[in-house]
Amino acid sequence: MEKKLYKDGSHSLPAIIQGGMGVAVSNWQLARAVSRKGQMGVVSGTALDTVLIRRLQDGDADGAMRRAIAAFPCQKIGQAVLDKWYSSETRPVDKPYGLKPLPDIAMARREVELTILAGFVEIYLAKEGHEGWVGINLLEKIQMSILPTLLGTMLAGVDAVFVGGGIPVSIPPILSAFSRFEPAELKIHVQGASPEKDTRMHLNPAEYLPVYRARLSRPRFFPIVSSEVLAKSLVRKLGDAVDGLVVEHHRAGGHNAPPRRDQSYGPKDEYEPSRIAALGKPFWLDGGKASPEALQAAIATGAQGVQIGSAFACSEESGILKNIKNATIQAYLDGALKWVTDFKASPTGYPFKRVQFKGYADADDERPVCNLGYLRHAFEDAKGQIAYRCPAAVKKLFYAKGGDSKEAEGKICLCNSLLATVGLGQVNPDGSKRRPLLTLGEDLSFLDHLLSPPKLTYTVDDLIAYLTGGVPDATGI
Ligand SMILES: Cc1cc2nc3c(=O)[nH]c(=O)nc-3n(C[C@H](O)[C@H](O)[C@H](O)COP(=O)(O)O)c2cc1C
């Protein structure tokens, strides 16, 4: 379906946003299926470089990675990545994946190129063959890859940028600079650094794509917020640079915002949609909104619509391994699913919503040497140099770098576990596989409407038809 046009030539915004879900749960296939129905498909921007090189090491069976790389504006970069990572043979199941260097502030040119390319590939494929909306989802806390990922996705014509897990005031200037094909910069949080020290990463598009001189279209910018206070402060600070807001409730899957008080959510964590509406920006309500009634109720509050994650994560097109998806859905039907808002698991320090059920190998306090590094924290060491540590890595190493034992308690290596959930997990040195970890929102009642047992699957088309009563335009937009 084409994007609907207003009389002034601008495009109308969709009522349903498929939330970005990392790592590679909302991959290009899922986002494309949603966008083709006229709604907003969103690709996860987390760890796309590793996702790309693992798909290449797995032989790129359907040729999609190589097709997208062939469309990248600098073939020298594409070819170098293929030469290093592509294998035409199927990888033996007990062979560990080759690893790239961990992301850091002084990222080598080759790694910047890989990350630009990886962002391009995922959006290029999600946009292939239609004119619908395609967005990218970034986590503000995963800073090292933000600049190259944004450039890569803008080269592929990404329509919207969603940023959660922080206060994303630094993003709009980057979008403006890249749209003019000019250098951009990002201030990096360095723990323990004195306030006068200002650490920034820089990226000049012309340095990486010297023969490419086109202006890029500036994607819309949609921060993901969890409180009226943050929504108001972003709109006040950024004004017109905010194109709309996604307002998340702590029922949602993935990371949740920390509660305003102690370790449990209460009335102070609720928001009033009319106060968000008063900010005058389009907004979408998020968290447990996967029903036609919730969509209509959201619109009645003045919202543009809803953002939905779990219902798309459980659909056929998502990246979650089929056996995990089926077992989870069966456990839901059996009443055997347990939800935990885990306040300790995530190295980000944010609560993380886990689902667990008997017999399901859920990753726990399994501590590797950090070999992916997306959630490492940059800190200033005793010599005043910038160093990195992850509270989910081997404790001895974390403590040796001055890490606090309380911070390390209960942490899970999300990078490795989440890659295992989508079938891209690493093989351990003893030949065993990394264990997966699953996150879903607390309300899965959409399954009662979408499944016709014994069939445990449904498609994006089924879901959108259910949400919109079979007629996308019935949303009233
Ligand atoms: C499997 C999964 C992974 C998620 N990963 C991310 C993420 O990487 N970034 C993000 O902003 N939100 C993430 N979310 C949250 C979703 O984008 C969405 O906001 C949320 O799922 C909506 O609530 P619902 O699950 O009740 O529909 C994730 C959710 C799920 C279910």
The ligand as a Tripos MOL2 file, in Angstrom:
@<TRIPOS>MOLECULE
LIG
   31    33     1     0     0
SMALL
NO_CHARGES

@<TRIPOS>ATOM
      1 C1         10.8350   -8.9910   21.8120 C.3       1 LIG1
      2 C2         10.8030   -7.5220   22.1070 C.ar      1 LIG1
      3 C3         11.9510   -6.7650   21.9320 C.ar      1 LIG1
      4 C4         11.9090   -5.3830   22.1330 C.ar      1 LIG1
      5 N1         13.0160   -4.6260   21.8820 N.ar      1 LIG1
      6 C5         12.9390   -3.2740   21.9100 C.ar      1 LIG1
      7 C6         14.0350   -2.4700   21.4930 C.ar      1 LIG1
      8 O1         15.0840   -2.9800   21.1040 O.2       1 LIG1
      9 N2         13.8940   -1.1160   21.5210 N.ar      1 LIG1
     10 C7         12.7170   -0.5220   21.9490 C.ar      1 LIG1
     11 O2         12.6310    0.7110   21.9570 O.2       1 LIG1
     12 N3         11.6750   -1.2620   22.3470 N.ar      1 LIG1
     13 C8         11.7530   -2.6100   22.3230 C.ar      1 LIG1
     14 N4         10.6620   -3.3710   22.6660 N.ar      1 LIG1
     15 C9          9.3920   -2.6800   23.0020 C.3       1 LIG1
     16 C10         8.4680   -2.5920   21.7730 C.3       1 LIG1
     17 O3          9.0200   -1.7770   20.7640 O.3       1 LIG1
     18 C11         7.1100   -2.0100   22.1550 C.3       1 LIG1
     19 O4          7.2920   -0.7310   22.6820 O.3       1 LIG1
     20 C12         6.3880   -2.8600   23.1810 C.3       1 LIG1
     21 O5          6.5630   -4.2200   22.9070 O.3       1 LIG1
     22 C13         4.8990   -2.5290   23.2060 C.3       1 LIG1
     23 O6          4.2270   -3.2560   24.1720 O.3       1 LIG1
     24 P1          3.5030   -4.6700   23.8400 P.3       1 LIG1
     25 O7          4.5950   -5.6530   23.7960 O.co2     1 LIG1
     26 O8          2.5810   -4.8630   24.9960 O.co2     1 LIG1
     27 O9          2.7760   -4.5080   22.5460 O.co2     1 LIG1
     28 C14        10.7010   -4.7620   22.5480 C.ar      1 LIG1
     29 C15         9.5590   -5.5510   22.7650 C.ar      1 LIG1
     30 C16         9.5970   -6.9150   22.5550 C.ar      1 LIG1
     31 C17         8.3430   -7.7240   22.7530 C.3       1 LIG1
@<TRIPOS>BOND
     1     1     2 1
     2     2     3 ar
     3     2    30 ar
     4     3     4 ar
     5     4     5 ar
     6     4    28 ar
     7     5     6 ar
     8     6     7 ar
     9     6    13 1
    10     7     8 2
    11     7     9 ar
    12     9    10 ar
    13    10    11 2
    14    10    12 ar
    15    12    13 ar
    16    13    14 ar
    17    14    15 1
    18    14    28 ar
    19    15    16 1
    20    16    17 1
    21    16    18 1
    22    18    19 1
    23    18    20 1
    24    20    21 1
    25    20    22 1
    26    22    23 1
    27    23    24 1
    28    24    25 2
    29    24    26 1
    30    24    27 1
    31    28    29 ar
    32    29    30 ar
    33    30    31 1
@<TRIPOS>SUBSTRUCTURE
     1 LIG1         1 GROUP 0 **** ****
